[in-house]
Amino acid sequence: MIKTETFLFWALFSSMVVLELLCAQLAYETIGEIMSAAMTIGIVIFNSLFAILARRSKLLAGVGVVLLALLIIPQQVRLGQRLWEVQSEANAIVGYVYEHRLDHGTFPADLAEYSYANPDAAQYIQDYRLLENDTEFMLLFFVGTDSTSHWYSSETGWGYYPD
């Protein structure tokens, strides 16, 4: 029969690993593919070491698992929330731009008249520009690092570059 201590350790271990790996997948969208891959590799390596350490001391291994989870999970949860908020604001901006074209016959030259539903999201909007003789537009935004660009293009739709 499995001892309670052993069961609790493996339940904690499994839960933390799953949450960490989900956060590593989310990191692809928030801080880019390189950091997401590095995070995934680190999660596998460190948790493998903690699993080996658990043979000698479940307490030390459990502390290690929790500390690693605290390094990863809270930050990615915050960035995931920011992704949701900024993506929602970007959706609203795209709607505003199309409505402006319906009302005025052209896309707006800039976003000066746009009223942000979430003013905190404004700092993550990188650029809005007109393209193709002002007949198309592009909106760019980031979440965790400014080198990871999300965008909307009236030509191609939504896109993402995970640098």
N, C-alpha and C positions, 0 to 999 in steps of 0.2 A: 504494500500500500504506500502511496506517495505521501510524504510528510507535508504538513501544512506549509512549512517554510519553503520547501521546494516548489510546491504548487504556486504559492504567492509570487515567488521569484520569477517563474516561467510565465505566469500570467502578466506580471509587470513588464518583463522583458519583451514578450510578444506584442503587447499593446504599444509599448514605446517604439519598437522597431517599425511597426505598421505606420504609426503616426509620423515618425521621422521620414520614412520612405514616401509617404503622401506629401509631406512638406518638400522633399527633394523634387518631386514631380511638379509641385506648384512653383518651385524656384525657377523652373524653366521659363515660366511666364513672367516672373517678377524680377529676377536678377540674371537671367540668361542661361544658355545651354552649358557653358563651361563651368559655371558655379554649380549648376544643377548636377552635372556629371561628377564634379569633385565632391559635392556633398553626398551623393549616392555612394561613391567609393569609400569615403570616410565613414559613413554609417555602417557599411558592410564590414570594414576592417575593425573599427572600434568595437562594434557589437560582437564580432567574432572573438575578439580578445576578452570581452566581458563574459561571454559564454564559457570560454576556457577557464577564466578566473573563478567562475561560479563553482567549479569543482572543488576549489579550496575554500572560498569564502563568498557565500551568497550575499552577505551584507556589503562587502566591498564592491562586488560586481553590481549589485543593485544601486549603490550610490553612483557608480560610474555610468550606469544606464540612465539614471535620472539626470545627472549633470549634463550628459550629452544631449538628452532630450530638451533640457532647459536652454541649451545653446542654440538649438535649431527651431523648435516648435513655436515659441512665442513670437519670434521675429517673422517667421513665415506666415503665421496667422495674421499678424498686423499687415504684412504686405499683401496677403490674400484679400483682406478687407479693403485695403487701398485699391487693389485691382478692381474689385467690385464697384467701389465708389467712383473711380476715375473712368472706368468703362461706361458706367451709367451716365456720367456727365458727358462723355464723348458721344454716346447715343443721342443725348439731348441736343448737343451742338449740331450733329449731323441733321437731326430733324429741323432745327432752327434754320440751317443753311438751305435746306430744300424748301422750307416754307417761305423763306425770303425770296427764293427764285420764283416761286408761284405768285407771290404778291407783287414783286417788282420786276420780274422778267430776267433778272441776273442774280448770280450768287453774290453775297456780300463781299466787299473788298477786304474786310477784316472782321474781327469779332468784337469790335468796340461797343456795339449796341447789344451784344448778347448778355443776358443776365444769368449768371451762374446759379443753378439750384443749390449747388454745394461749393461755396467760395473756396474752401480748402483744396478742392480738386484743381483749381485754376493753375496752381504752381506746377502741376504735372503735365499740363498741355504745352507741348514743345513748340508747335508751329501750326499755323493755318495758312495755306497759300492757294492762290488761283493758278490754274494750269491751262495749257492749250488755248491761248487767247481769251482767257477768263470763262471758258465754257465748261471747265472741269475744276475740281478742287481736291485738296488733300489736307487731312487733319492728322497730326502726329502727337502721340503722348507716350509717357514712360511711367513706370511704377516704382521700381527699386533702384535702378541705375539708368542714367540717361543714355547709355549705349545700347539698351534694349528698347527698341522702338516698336510701338503698336501704332497702327494707322488705319485711317479710312480714306479710300480714294473713290471718287465718283466713277472712275473708270473700272476699277478692279474690285472694289468692296473692301472688306476688312482684311488686314494683314499683320504680320508680326515678324520682326527680325531679332532673333535671340543672341545677339553678340555678347 
